[in-house]
Amino acid sequence: MERTINLCPGIGASAHIIQYTELLFPSVYFEQPHLYLIQQGHKRVRWQQHEVVAHPGELLIIDG
């Protein structure tokens, strides 16, 4: 697997991210919606009083 970023101006972008350790962002702002396909491991997203955990094979959608 390789890290990749594909840009399509006016349409969107896609990327293949390889993450081996926990990555913590205390505050993140998204201007556009994001769609994540979890291939291995899991991703945890927390906001206000909520938490979502996505596992391999699941899609994580974050509204902008």
PDBQT receptor file of N, H, CA, C and O in Angstrom, charges set to zero:
ATOM      1  N   MET A   1       0.838  -1.188   0.000  1.00  0.00    +0.000 N 
ATOM      2  CA  MET A   1       0.000   0.000   0.000  1.00  0.00    +0.000 C 
ATOM      3  C   MET A   1       0.878   1.245   0.000  1.00  0.00    +0.000 C 
ATOM      4  O   MET A   1       1.908   1.296   0.672  1.00  0.00    +0.000 OA
ATOM      5  N   GLU A   2       0.461   2.233  -0.753  1.00  0.00    +0.000 N 
ATOM      6  H   GLU A   2      -0.376   2.192  -1.299  1.00  0.00    +0.000 HD
ATOM      7  CA  GLU A   2       1.179   3.500  -0.819  1.00  0.00    +0.000 C 
ATOM      8  C   GLU A   2       0.275   4.637  -0.380  1.00  0.00    +0.000 C 
ATOM      9  O   GLU A   2      -0.947   4.563  -0.507  1.00  0.00    +0.000 OA
ATOM     10  N   ARG A   3       0.889   5.685   0.136  1.00  0.00    +0.000 N 
ATOM     11  H   ARG A   3       1.882   5.745   0.239  1.00  0.00    +0.000 HD
ATOM     12  CA  ARG A   3       0.145   6.910   0.422  1.00  0.00    +0.000 C 
ATOM     13  C   ARG A   3      -0.127   7.608  -0.904  1.00  0.00    +0.000 C 
ATOM     14  O   ARG A   3       0.784   7.790  -1.713  1.00  0.00    +0.000 OA
ATOM     15  N   THR A   4      -1.372   7.996  -1.126  1.00  0.00    +0.000 N 
ATOM     16  H   THR A   4      -2.112   7.849  -0.469  1.00  0.00    +0.000 HD
ATOM     17  CA  THR A   4      -1.712   8.693  -2.365  1.00  0.00    +0.000 C 
ATOM     18  C   THR A   4      -2.696   9.824  -2.081  1.00  0.00    +0.000 C 
ATOM     19  O   THR A   4      -3.471   9.763  -1.127  1.00  0.00    +0.000 OA
ATOM     20  N   ILE A   5      -2.653  10.842  -2.913  1.00  0.00    +0.000 N 
ATOM     21  H   ILE A   5      -2.024  10.891  -3.688  1.00  0.00    +0.000 HD
ATOM     22  CA  ILE A   5      -3.643  11.921  -2.889  1.00  0.00    +0.000 C 
ATOM     23  C   ILE A   5      -4.028  12.202  -4.333  1.00  0.00    +0.000 C 
ATOM     24  O   ILE A   5      -3.162  12.454  -5.170  1.00  0.00    +0.000 OA
ATOM     25  N   ASN A   6      -5.322  12.160  -4.627  1.00  0.00    +0.000 N 
ATOM     26  H   ASN A   6      -6.025  11.955  -3.946  1.00  0.00    +0.000 HD
ATOM     27  CA  ASN A   6      -5.838  12.445  -5.962  1.00  0.00    +0.000 C 
ATOM     28  C   ASN A   6      -6.752  13.655  -5.877  1.00  0.00    +0.000 C 
ATOM     29  O   ASN A   6      -7.690  13.676  -5.079  1.00  0.00    +0.000 OA
ATOM     30  N   LEU A   7      -6.481  14.660  -6.696  1.00  0.00    +0.000 N 
ATOM     31  H   LEU A   7      -5.719  14.642  -7.343  1.00  0.00    +0.000 HD
ATOM     32  CA  LEU A   7      -7.290  15.880  -6.704  1.00  0.00    +0.000 C 
ATOM     33  C   LEU A   7      -8.080  15.989  -7.999  1.00  0.00    +0.000 C 
ATOM     34  O   LEU A   7      -7.539  15.774  -9.083  1.00  0.00    +0.000 OA
ATOM     35  N   CYS A   8      -9.355  16.322  -7.884  1.00  0.00    +0.000 N 
ATOM     36  H   CYS A   8      -9.794  16.497  -7.003  1.00  0.00    +0.000 HD
ATOM     37  CA  CYS A   8     -10.218  16.576  -9.035  1.00  0.00    +0.000 C 
ATOM     38  C   CYS A   8     -10.866  17.937  -8.810  1.00  0.00    +0.000 C 
ATOM     39  O   CYS A   8     -11.912  18.013  -8.166  1.00  0.00    +0.000 OA
ATOM     40  N   PRO A   9     -10.265  19.028  -9.330  1.00  0.00    +0.000 N 
ATOM     41  CA  PRO A   9     -10.793  20.371  -9.094  1.00  0.00    +0.000 C 
ATOM     42  C   PRO A   9     -12.281  20.473  -9.433  1.00  0.00    +0.000 C 
ATOM     43  O   PRO A   9     -12.726  20.014 -10.485  1.00  0.00    +0.000 OA
ATOM     44  N   GLY A  10     -13.025  21.072  -8.536  1.00  0.00    +0.000 N 
ATOM     45  H   GLY A  10     -12.664  21.445  -7.681  1.00  0.00    +0.000 HD
ATOM     46  CA  GLY A  10     -14.459  21.235  -8.722  1.00  0.00    +0.000 C 
ATOM     47  C   GLY A  10     -15.270  20.019  -8.327  1.00  0.00    +0.000 C 
ATOM     48  O   GLY A  10     -16.497  20.094  -8.250  1.00  0.00    +0.000 OA
ATOM     49  N   ILE A  11     -14.605  18.893  -8.072  1.00  0.00    +0.000 N 
ATOM     50  H   ILE A  11     -13.609  18.833  -8.135  1.00  0.00    +0.000 HD
ATOM     51  CA  ILE A  11     -15.310  17.664  -7.696  1.00  0.00    +0.000 C 
ATOM     52  C   ILE A  11     -14.937  17.239  -6.288  1.00  0.00    +0.000 C 
ATOM     53  O   ILE A  11     -15.814  17.059  -5.443  1.00  0.00    +0.000 OA
ATOM     54  N   GLY A  12     -13.652  17.075  -6.024  1.00  0.00    +0.000 N 
ATOM     55  H   GLY A  12     -12.940  17.221  -6.711  1.00  0.00    +0.000 HD
ATOM     56  CA  GLY A  12     -13.218  16.636  -4.701  1.00  0.00    +0.000 C 
ATOM     57  C   GLY A  12     -11.821  16.061  -4.740  1.00  0.00    +0.000 C 
ATOM     58  O   GLY A  12     -11.080  16.252  -5.705  1.00  0.00    +0.000 OA
ATOM     59  N   ALA A  13     -11.472  15.360  -3.693  1.00  0.00    +0.000 N 
ATOM     60  H   ALA A  13     -12.074  15.205  -2.909  1.00  0.00    +0.000 HD
ATOM     61  CA  ALA A  13     -10.155  14.752  -3.575  1.00  0.00    +0.000 C 
ATOM     62  C   ALA A  13     -10.294  13.409  -2.882  1.00  0.00    +0.000 C 
ATOM     63  O   ALA A  13     -11.240  13.184  -2.127  1.00  0.00    +0.000 OA
ATOM     64  N   SER A  14      -9.354  12.525  -3.141  1.00  0.00    +0.000 N 
ATOM     65  H   SER A  14      -8.586  12.708  -3.754  1.00  0.00    +0.000 HD
ATOM     66  CA  SER A  14      -9.305  11.252  -2.429  1.00  0.00    +0.000 C 
ATOM     67  C   SER A  14      -7.874  11.018  -1.985  1.00  0.00    +0.000 C 
ATOM     68  O   SER A  14      -6.927  11.494  -2.611  1.00  0.00    +0.000 OA
ATOM     69  N   ALA A  15      -7.732  10.275  -0.895  1.00  0.00    +0.000 N 
ATOM     70  H   ALA A  15      -8.501   9.888  -0.387  1.00  0.00    +0.000 HD
ATOM     71  CA  ALA A  15      -6.397  10.001  -0.369  1.00  0.00    +0.000 C 
ATOM     72  C   ALA A  15      -6.371   8.627   0.269  1.00  0.00    +0.000 C 
ATOM     73  O   ALA A  15      -7.387   8.139   0.764  1.00  0.00    +0.000 OA
ATOM     74  N   HIS A  16      -5.222   8.019   0.253  1.00  0.00    +0.000 N 
ATOM     75  H   HIS A  16      -4.397   8.415  -0.150  1.00  0.00    +0.000 HD
ATOM     76  CA  HIS A  16      -4.991   6.763   0.952  1.00  0.00    +0.000 C 
ATOM     77  C   HIS A  16      -4.014   7.090   2.066  1.00  0.00    +0.000 C 
ATOM     78  O   HIS A  16      -2.862   7.437   1.804  1.00  0.00    +0.000 OA
ATOM     79  N   ILE A  17      -4.466   6.982   3.308  1.00  0.00    +0.000 N 
ATOM     80  H   ILE A  17      -5.402   6.700   3.521  1.00  0.00    +0.000 HD
ATOM     81  CA  ILE A  17      -3.667   7.364   4.470  1.00  0.00    +0.000 C 
ATOM     82  C   ILE A  17      -3.242   6.115   5.219  1.00  0.00    +0.000 C 
ATOM     83  O   ILE A  17      -4.057   5.230   5.480  1.00  0.00    +0.000 OA
ATOM     84  N   ILE A  18      -1.967   6.047   5.563  1.00  0.00    +0.000 N 
ATOM     85  H   ILE A  18      -1.305   6.766   5.351  1.00  0.00    +0.000 HD
ATOM     86  CA  ILE A  18      -1.441   4.941   6.361  1.00  0.00    +0.000 C 
ATOM     87  C   ILE A  18      -1.136   5.498   7.747  1.00  0.00    +0.000 C 
ATOM     88  O   ILE A  18      -0.303   6.392   7.897  1.00  0.00    +0.000 OA
ATOM     89  N   GLN A  19      -1.811   4.966   8.749  1.00  0.00    +0.000 N 
ATOM     90  H   GLN A  19      -2.487   4.239   8.627  1.00  0.00    +0.000 HD
ATOM     91  CA  GLN A  19      -1.652   5.465  10.118  1.00  0.00    +0.000 C 
ATOM     92  C   GLN A  19      -1.331   4.283  11.024  1.00  0.00    +0.000 C 
ATOM     93  O   GLN A  19      -2.117   3.340  11.121  1.00  0.00    +0.000 OA
ATOM     94  N   TYR A  20      -0.182   4.330  11.685  1.00  0.00    +0.000 N 
ATOM     95  H   TYR A  20       0.457   5.096  11.606  1.00  0.00    +0.000 HD
ATOM     96  CA  TYR A  20       0.246   3.224  12.533  1.00  0.00    +0.000 C 
ATOM     97  C   TYR A  20       0.011   3.476  14.015  1.00  0.00    +0.000 C 
ATOM     98  O   TYR A  20      -0.074   2.523  14.789  1.00  0.00    +0.000 OA
ATOM     99  N   THR A  21      -0.096   4.730  14.430  1.00  0.00    +0.000 N 
ATOM    100  H   THR A  21      -0.027   5.504  13.801  1.00  0.00    +0.000 HD
ATOM    101  CA  THR A  21      -0.283   5.050  15.843  1.00  0.00    +0.000 C 
ATOM    102  C   THR A  21      -1.474   5.984  16.004  1.00  0.00    +0.000 C 
ATOM    103  O   THR A  21      -1.987   6.532  15.029  1.00  0.00    +0.000 OA
ATOM    104  N   GLU A  22      -1.903   6.155  17.243  1.00  0.00    +0.000 N 
ATOM    105  H   GLU A  22      -1.486   5.710  18.036  1.00  0.00    +0.000 HD
ATOM    106  CA  GLU A  22      -3.029   7.033  17.537  1.00  0.00    +0.000 C 
ATOM    107  C   GLU A  22      -2.710   8.463  17.115  1.00  0.00    +0.000 C 
ATOM    108  O   GLU A  22      -1.605   8.960  17.329  1.00  0.00    +0.000 OA
ATOM    109  N   LEU A  23      -3.689   9.101  16.520  1.00  0.00    +0.000 N 
ATOM    110  H   LEU A  23      -4.587   8.697  16.346  1.00  0.00    +0.000 HD
ATOM    111  CA  LEU A  23      -3.532  10.476  16.070  1.00  0.00    +0.000 C 
ATOM    112  C   LEU A  23      -4.653  11.297  16.698  1.00  0.00    +0.000 C 
ATOM    113  O   LEU A  23      -5.829  11.030  16.453  1.00  0.00    +0.000 OA
ATOM    114  N   LEU A  24      -4.296  12.290  17.503  1.00  0.00    +0.000 N 
ATOM    115  H   LEU A  24      -3.340  12.507  17.702  1.00  0.00    +0.000 HD
ATOM    116  CA  LEU A  24      -5.288  13.067  18.235  1.00  0.00    +0.000 C 
ATOM    117  C   LEU A  24      -5.279  14.519  17.774  1.00  0.00    +0.000 C 
ATOM    118  O   LEU A  24      -4.252  15.197  17.820  1.00  0.00    +0.000 OA
ATOM    119  N   PHE A  25      -6.439  14.979  17.331  1.00  0.00    +0.000 N 
ATOM    120  H   PHE A  25      -7.273  14.429  17.293  1.00  0.00    +0.000 HD
ATOM    121  CA  PHE A  25      -6.639  16.391  17.001  1.00  0.00    +0.000 C 
ATOM    122  C   PHE A  25      -7.675  16.930  17.981  1.00  0.00    +0.000 C 
ATOM    123  O   PHE A  25      -8.840  16.540  17.902  1.00  0.00    +0.000 OA
ATOM    124  N   PRO A  26      -7.291  17.812  18.901  1.00  0.00    +0.000 N 
ATOM    125  CA  PRO A  26      -8.262  18.317  19.871  1.00  0.00    +0.000 C 
ATOM    126  C   PRO A  26      -9.378  19.141  19.233  1.00  0.00    +0.000 C 
ATOM    127  O   PRO A  26     -10.483  19.206  19.773  1.00  0.00    +0.000 OA
ATOM    128  N   SER A  27      -9.103  19.768  18.095  1.00  0.00    +0.000 N 
ATOM    129  H   SER A  27      -8.206  19.715  17.656  1.00  0.00    +0.000 HD
ATOM    130  CA  SER A  27     -10.117  20.576  17.430  1.00  0.00    +0.000 C 
ATOM    131  C   SER A  27      -9.847  20.589  15.928  1.00  0.00    +0.000 C 
ATOM    132  O   SER A  27      -8.748  20.929  15.491  1.00  0.00    +0.000 OA
ATOM    133  N   VAL A  28     -10.858  20.216  15.140  1.00  0.00    +0.000 N 
ATOM    134  H   VAL A  28     -11.751  19.940  15.495  1.00  0.00    +0.000 HD
ATOM    135  CA  VAL A  28     -10.720  20.175  13.684  1.00  0.00    +0.000 C 
ATOM    136  C   VAL A  28     -11.972  20.786  13.058  1.00  0.00    +0.000 C 
ATOM    137  O   VAL A  28     -13.087  20.535  13.516  1.00  0.00    +0.000 OA
ATOM    138  N   TYR A  29     -11.785  21.587  12.012  1.00  0.00    +0.000 N 
ATOM    139  H   TYR A  29     -10.879  21.791  11.640  1.00  0.00    +0.000 HD
ATOM    140  CA  TYR A  29     -12.900  22.176  11.276  1.00  0.00    +0.000 C 
ATOM    141  C   TYR A  29     -12.861  21.657   9.850  1.00  0.00    +0.000 C 
ATOM    142  O   TYR A  29     -11.822  21.737   9.195  1.00  0.00    +0.000 OA
ATOM    143  N   PHE A  30     -13.980  21.124   9.355  1.00  0.00    +0.000 N 
ATOM    144  H   PHE A  30     -14.824  21.060   9.887  1.00  0.00    +0.000 HD
ATOM    145  CA  PHE A  30     -14.082  20.625   7.990  1.00  0.00    +0.000 C 
ATOM    146  C   PHE A  30     -14.943  21.583   7.180  1.00  0.00    +0.000 C 
ATOM    147  O   PHE A  30     -16.093  21.836   7.541  1.00  0.00    +0.000 OA
ATOM    148  N   GLU A  31     -14.400  22.123   6.080  1.00  0.00    +0.000 N 
ATOM    149  H   GLU A  31     -13.466  21.918   5.786  1.00  0.00    +0.000 HD
ATOM    150  CA  GLU A  31     -15.187  23.001   5.213  1.00  0.00    +0.000 C 
ATOM    151  C   GLU A  31     -16.107  22.203   4.303  1.00  0.00    +0.000 C 
ATOM    152  O   GLU A  31     -17.197  22.663   3.964  1.00  0.00    +0.000 OA
ATOM    153  N   GLN A  32     -15.679  21.018   3.907  1.00  0.00    +0.000 N 
ATOM    154  H   GLN A  32     -14.793  20.644   4.182  1.00  0.00    +0.000 HD
ATOM    155  CA  GLN A  32     -16.440  20.174   2.991  1.00  0.00    +0.000 C 
ATOM    156  C   GLN A  32     -16.714  18.828   3.656  1.00  0.00    +0.000 C 
ATOM    157  O   GLN A  32     -15.977  18.429   4.558  1.00  0.00    +0.000 OA
ATOM    158  N   PRO A  33     -17.761  18.120   3.227  1.00  0.00    +0.000 N 
ATOM    159  CA  PRO A  33     -18.007  16.780   3.752  1.00  0.00    +0.000 C 
ATOM    160  C   PRO A  33     -16.836  15.843   3.426  1.00  0.00    +0.000 C 
ATOM    161  O   PRO A  33     -16.178  15.988   2.396  1.00  0.00    +0.000 OA
ATOM    162  N   HIS A  34     -16.593  14.893   4.314  1.00  0.00    +0.000 N 
ATOM    163  H   HIS A  34     -17.128  14.775   5.151  1.00  0.00    +0.000 HD
ATOM    164  CA  HIS A  34     -15.530  13.906   4.134  1.00  0.00    +0.000 C 
ATOM    165  C   HIS A  34     -16.121  12.507   4.260  1.00  0.00    +0.000 C 
ATOM    166  O   HIS A  34     -17.022  12.276   5.066  1.00  0.00    +0.000 OA
ATOM    167  N   LEU A  35     -15.616  11.585   3.467  1.00  0.00    +0.000 N 
ATOM    168  H   LEU A  35     -14.884  11.772   2.812  1.00  0.00    +0.000 HD
ATOM    169  CA  LEU A  35     -16.032  10.190   3.490  1.00  0.00    +0.000 C 
ATOM    170  C   LEU A  35     -14.789   9.339   3.700  1.00  0.00    +0.000 C 
ATOM    171  O   LEU A  35     -13.842   9.425   2.918  1.00  0.00    +0.000 OA
ATOM    172  N   TYR A  36     -14.779   8.519   4.747  1.00  0.00    +0.000 N 
ATOM    173  H   TYR A  36     -15.548   8.450   5.382  1.00  0.00    +0.000 HD
ATOM    174  CA  TYR A  36     -13.634   7.672   5.067  1.00  0.00    +0.000 C 
ATOM    175  C   TYR A  36     -14.048   6.208   5.009  1.00  0.00    +0.000 C 
ATOM    176  O   TYR A  36     -15.034   5.821   5.635  1.00  0.00    +0.000 OA
ATOM    177  N   LEU A  37     -13.309   5.393   4.268  1.00  0.00    +0.000 N 
ATOM    178  H   LEU A  37     -12.508   5.708   3.760  1.00  0.00    +0.000 HD
ATOM    179  CA  LEU A  37     -13.487   3.945   4.273  1.00  0.00    +0.000 C 
ATOM    180  C   LEU A  37     -12.412   3.385   5.185  1.00  0.00    +0.000 C 
ATOM    181  O   LEU A  37     -11.222   3.557   4.923  1.00  0.00    +0.000 OA
ATOM    182  N   ILE A  38     -12.818   2.723   6.247  1.00  0.00    +0.000 N 
ATOM    183  H   ILE A  38     -13.785   2.584   6.460  1.00  0.00    +0.000 HD
ATOM    184  CA  ILE A  38     -11.869   2.164   7.201  1.00  0.00    +0.000 C 
ATOM    185  C   ILE A  38     -11.471   0.775   6.704  1.00  0.00    +0.000 C 
ATOM    186  O   ILE A  38     -12.306  -0.127   6.640  1.00  0.00    +0.000 OA
ATOM    187  N   GLN A  39     -10.191   0.604   6.353  1.00  0.00    +0.000 N 
ATOM    188  H   GLN A  39      -9.513   1.337   6.406  1.00  0.00    +0.000 HD
ATOM    189  CA  GLN A  39      -9.722  -0.671   5.816  1.00  0.00    +0.000 C 
ATOM    190  C   GLN A  39      -9.166  -1.593   6.891  1.00  0.00    +0.000 C 
ATOM    191  O   GLN A  39      -9.303  -2.812   6.794  1.00  0.00    +0.000 OA
ATOM    192  N   GLN A  40      -8.541  -1.023   7.912  1.00  0.00    +0.000 N 
ATOM    193  H   GLN A  40      -8.430  -0.032   7.991  1.00  0.00    +0.000 HD
ATOM    194  CA  GLN A  40      -8.060  -1.838   9.031  1.00  0.00    +0.000 C 
ATOM    195  C   GLN A  40      -7.973  -0.970  10.274  1.00  0.00    +0.000 C 
ATOM    196  O   GLN A  40      -7.917   0.256  10.179  1.00  0.00    +0.000 OA
ATOM    197  N   GLY A  41      -7.961  -1.601  11.429  1.00  0.00    +0.000 N 
ATOM    198  H   GLY A  41      -8.007  -2.597  11.506  1.00  0.00    +0.000 HD
ATOM    199  CA  GLY A  41      -7.962  -0.837  12.676  1.00  0.00    +0.000 C 
ATOM    200  C   GLY A  41      -9.325  -0.206  12.902  1.00  0.00    +0.000 C 
ATOM    201  O   GLY A  41     -10.337  -0.732  12.438  1.00  0.00    +0.000 OA
ATOM    202  N   HIS A  42      -9.363   0.902  13.603  1.00  0.00    +0.000 N 
ATOM    203  H   HIS A  42      -8.541   1.329  13.980  1.00  0.00    +0.000 HD
ATOM    204  CA  HIS A  42     -10.622   1.621  13.807  1.00  0.00    +0.000 C 
ATOM    205  C   HIS A  42     -10.340   3.108  13.946  1.00  0.00    +0.000 C 
ATOM    206  O   HIS A  42      -9.224   3.521  14.262  1.00  0.00    +0.000 OA
ATOM    207  N   LYS A  43     -11.368   3.899  13.705  1.00  0.00    +0.000 N 
ATOM    208  H   LYS A  43     -12.275   3.564  13.448  1.00  0.00    +0.000 HD
ATOM    209  CA  LYS A  43     -11.285   5.349  13.839  1.00  0.00    +0.000 C 
ATOM    210  C   LYS A  43     -12.367   5.792  14.816  1.00  0.00    +0.000 C 
ATOM    211  O   LYS A  43     -13.524   5.385  14.705  1.00  0.00    +0.000 OA
ATOM    212  N   ARG A  44     -11.981   6.622  15.763  1.00  0.00    +0.000 N 
ATOM    213  H   ARG A  44     -11.042   6.953  15.852  1.00  0.00    +0.000 HD
ATOM    214  CA  ARG A  44     -12.905   7.131  16.774  1.00  0.00    +0.000 C 
ATOM    215  C   ARG A  44     -13.020   8.646  16.602  1.00  0.00    +0.000 C 
ATOM    216  O   ARG A  44     -12.013   9.354  16.559  1.00  0.00    +0.000 OA
ATOM    217  N   VAL A  45     -14.262   9.134  16.504  1.00  0.00    +0.000 N 
ATOM    218  H   VAL A  45     -15.080   8.558  16.539  1.00  0.00    +0.000 HD
ATOM    219  CA  VAL A  45     -14.513  10.565  16.360  1.00  0.00    +0.000 C 
ATOM    220  C   VAL A  45     -15.395  10.993  17.532  1.00  0.00    +0.000 C 
ATOM    221  O   VAL A  45     -16.431  10.385  17.803  1.00  0.00    +0.000 OA
ATOM    222  N   ARG A  46     -14.964  12.048  18.220  1.00  0.00    +0.000 N 
ATOM    223  H   ARG A  46     -14.122  12.542  18.000  1.00  0.00    +0.000 HD
ATOM    224  CA  ARG A  46     -15.729  12.562  19.359  1.00  0.00    +0.000 C 
ATOM    225  C   ARG A  46     -16.066  14.029  19.118  1.00  0.00    +0.000 C 
ATOM    226  O   ARG A  46     -15.234  14.787  18.617  1.00  0.00    +0.000 OA
ATOM    227  N   TRP A  47     -17.277  14.426  19.471  1.00  0.00    +0.000 N 
ATOM    228  H   TRP A  47     -17.952  13.810  19.878  1.00  0.00    +0.000 HD
ATOM    229  CA  TRP A  47     -17.679  15.829  19.412  1.00  0.00    +0.000 C 
ATOM    230  C   TRP A  47     -18.767  16.058  20.446  1.00  0.00    +0.000 C 
ATOM    231  O   TRP A  47     -19.631  15.204  20.642  1.00  0.00    +0.000 OA
ATOM    232  N   GLN A  48     -18.730  17.194  21.100  1.00  0.00    +0.000 N 
ATOM    233  H   GLN A  48     -18.028  17.888  20.941  1.00  0.00    +0.000 HD
ATOM    234  CA  GLN A  48     -19.664  17.568  22.166  1.00  0.00    +0.000 C 
ATOM    235  C   GLN A  48     -19.884  16.378  23.096  1.00  0.00    +0.000 C 
ATOM    236  O   GLN A  48     -18.949  15.954  23.776  1.00  0.00    +0.000 OA
ATOM    237  N   GLN A  49     -21.082  15.838  23.142  1.00  0.00    +0.000 N 
ATOM    238  H   GLN A  49     -21.842  16.183  22.590  1.00  0.00    +0.000 HD
ATOM    239  CA  GLN A  49     -21.391  14.706  24.027  1.00  0.00    +0.000 C 
ATOM    240  C   GLN A  49     -21.518  13.393  23.258  1.00  0.00    +0.000 C 
ATOM    241  O   GLN A  49     -22.127  12.447  23.760  1.00  0.00    +0.000 OA
ATOM    242  N   HIS A  50     -20.956  13.316  22.047  1.00  0.00    +0.000 N 
ATOM    243  H   HIS A  50     -20.462  14.084  21.640  1.00  0.00    +0.000 HD
ATOM    244  CA  HIS A  50     -21.137  12.149  21.185  1.00  0.00    +0.000 C 
ATOM    245  C   HIS A  50     -19.805  11.484  20.855  1.00  0.00    +0.000 C 
ATOM    246  O   HIS A  50     -18.743  12.100  20.948  1.00  0.00    +0.000 OA
ATOM    247  N   GLU A  51     -19.886  10.215  20.468  1.00  0.00    +0.000 N 
ATOM    248  H   GLU A  51     -20.749   9.715  20.392  1.00  0.00    +0.000 HD
ATOM    249  CA  GLU A  51     -18.705   9.478  20.021  1.00  0.00    +0.000 C 
ATOM    250  C   GLU A  51     -19.146   8.418  19.011  1.00  0.00    +0.000 C 
ATOM    251  O   GLU A  51     -20.165   7.754  19.202  1.00  0.00    +0.000 OA
ATOM    252  N   VAL A  52     -18.375   8.267  17.942  1.00  0.00    +0.000 N 
ATOM    253  H   VAL A  52     -17.547   8.806  17.787  1.00  0.00    +0.000 HD
ATOM    254  CA  VAL A  52     -18.633   7.245  16.927  1.00  0.00    +0.000 C 
ATOM    255  C   VAL A  52     -17.335   6.487  16.693  1.00  0.00    +0.000 C 
ATOM    256  O   VAL A  52     -16.266   7.089  16.598  1.00  0.00    +0.000 OA
ATOM    257  N   VAL A  53     -17.432   5.166  16.601  1.00  0.00    +0.000 N 
ATOM    258  H   VAL A  53     -18.301   4.677  16.678  1.00  0.00    +0.000 HD
ATOM    259  CA  VAL A  53     -16.269   4.341  16.291  1.00  0.00    +0.000 C 
ATOM    260  C   VAL A  53     -16.569   3.579  15.009  1.00  0.00    +0.000 C 
ATOM    261  O   VAL A  53     -17.586   2.890  14.917  1.00  0.00    +0.000 OA
ATOM    262  N   ALA A  54     -15.688   3.699  14.017  1.00  0.00    +0.000 N 
ATOM    263  H   ALA A  54     -14.863   4.258  14.091  1.00  0.00    +0.000 HD
ATOM    264  CA  ALA A  54     -15.840   2.984  12.744  1.00  0.00    +0.000 C 
ATOM    265  C   ALA A  54     -14.800   1.873  12.687  1.00  0.00    +0.000 C 
ATOM    266  O   ALA A  54     -13.640   2.076  13.045  1.00  0.00    +0.000 OA
ATOM    267  N   HIS A  55     -15.223   0.704  12.236  1.00  0.00    +0.000 N 
ATOM    268  H   HIS A  55     -16.165   0.538  11.945  1.00  0.00    +0.000 HD
ATOM    269  CA  HIS A  55     -14.373  -0.488  12.165  1.00  0.00    +0.000 C 
ATOM    270  C   HIS A  55     -14.096  -0.851  10.704  1.00  0.00    +0.000 C 
ATOM    271  O   HIS A  55     -14.716  -0.280   9.806  1.00  0.00    +0.000 OA
ATOM    272  N   PRO A  56     -13.173  -1.792  10.447  1.00  0.00    +0.000 N 
ATOM    273  CA  PRO A  56     -12.848  -2.171   9.063  1.00  0.00    +0.000 C 
ATOM    274  C   PRO A  56     -14.096  -2.511   8.248  1.00  0.00    +0.000 C 
ATOM    275  O   PRO A  56     -14.984  -3.230   8.706  1.00  0.00    +0.000 OA
ATOM    276  N   GLY A  57     -14.137  -1.969   7.025  1.00  0.00    +0.000 N 
ATOM    277  H   GLY A  57     -13.416  -1.384   6.653  1.00  0.00    +0.000 HD
ATOM    278  CA  GLY A  57     -15.261  -2.203   6.129  1.00  0.00    +0.000 C 
ATOM    279  C   GLY A  57     -16.378  -1.185   6.279  1.00  0.00    +0.000 C 
ATOM    280  O   GLY A  57     -17.307  -1.168   5.471  1.00  0.00    +0.000 OA
ATOM    281  N   GLU A  58     -16.307  -0.338   7.292  1.00  0.00    +0.000 N 
ATOM    282  H   GLU A  58     -15.552  -0.352   7.948  1.00  0.00    +0.000 HD
ATOM    283  CA  GLU A  58     -17.347   0.662   7.509  1.00  0.00    +0.000 C 
ATOM    284  C   GLU A  58     -16.936   2.003   6.902  1.00  0.00    +0.000 C 
ATOM    285  O   GLU A  58     -15.752   2.288   6.726  1.00  0.00    +0.000 OA
ATOM    286  N   LEU A  59     -17.941   2.813   6.589  1.00  0.00    +0.000 N 
ATOM    287  H   LEU A  59     -18.903   2.581   6.732  1.00  0.00    +0.000 HD
ATOM    288  CA  LEU A  59     -17.721   4.169   6.092  1.00  0.00    +0.000 C 
ATOM    289  C   LEU A  59     -17.992   5.156   7.216  1.00  0.00    +0.000 C 
ATOM    290  O   LEU A  59     -18.954   5.011   7.970  1.00  0.00    +0.000 OA
ATOM    291  N   LEU A  60     -17.145   6.144   7.314  1.00  0.00    +0.000 N 
ATOM    292  H   LEU A  60     -16.363   6.262   6.701  1.00  0.00    +0.000 HD
ATOM    293  CA  LEU A  60     -17.322   7.217   8.285  1.00  0.00    +0.000 C 
ATOM    294  C   LEU A  60     -17.550   8.491   7.480  1.00  0.00    +0.000 C 
ATOM    295  O   LEU A  60     -16.687   8.897   6.702  1.00  0.00    +0.000 OA
ATOM    296  N   ILE A  61     -18.707   9.122   7.662  1.00  0.00    +0.000 N 
ATOM    297  H   ILE A  61     -19.408   8.792   8.293  1.00  0.00    +0.000 HD
ATOM    298  CA  ILE A  61     -19.057  10.327   6.915  1.00  0.00    +0.000 C 
ATOM    299  C   ILE A  61     -19.087  11.499   7.885  1.00  0.00    +0.000 C 
ATOM    300  O   ILE A  61     -19.796  11.467   8.891  1.00  0.00    +0.000 OA
ATOM    301  N   ILE A  62     -18.306  12.540   7.574  1.00  0.00    +0.000 N 
ATOM    302  H   ILE A  62     -17.730  12.566   6.757  1.00  0.00    +0.000 HD
ATOM    303  CA  ILE A  62     -18.257  13.738   8.409  1.00  0.00    +0.000 C 
ATOM    304  C   ILE A  62     -18.747  14.911   7.574  1.00  0.00    +0.000 C 
ATOM    305  O   ILE A  62     -18.174  15.230   6.532  1.00  0.00    +0.000 OA
ATOM    306  N   ASP A  63     -19.812  15.546   8.043  1.00  0.00    +0.000 N 
ATOM    307  H   ASP A  63     -20.277  15.286   8.890  1.00  0.00    +0.000 HD
ATOM    308  CA  ASP A  63     -20.387  16.686   7.327  1.00  0.00    +0.000 C 
ATOM    309  C   ASP A  63     -19.502  17.909   7.510  1.00  0.00    +0.000 C 
ATOM    310  O   ASP A  63     -18.888  18.090   8.561  1.00  0.00    +0.000 OA
ATOM    311  N   GLY A  64     -19.441  18.743   6.489  1.00  0.00    +0.000 N 
ATOM    312  H   GLY A  64     -19.940  18.596   5.635  1.00  0.00    +0.000 HD
ATOM    313  CA  GLY A  64     -18.621  19.957   6.551  1.00  0.00    +0.000 C 
ATOM    314  C   GLY A  64     -19.300  21.062   7.311  1.00  0.00    +0.000 C 
ATOM    315  O   GLY A  64     -18.739  22.149   7.452  1.00  0.00    +0.000 OA
TER     316      GLY A  64
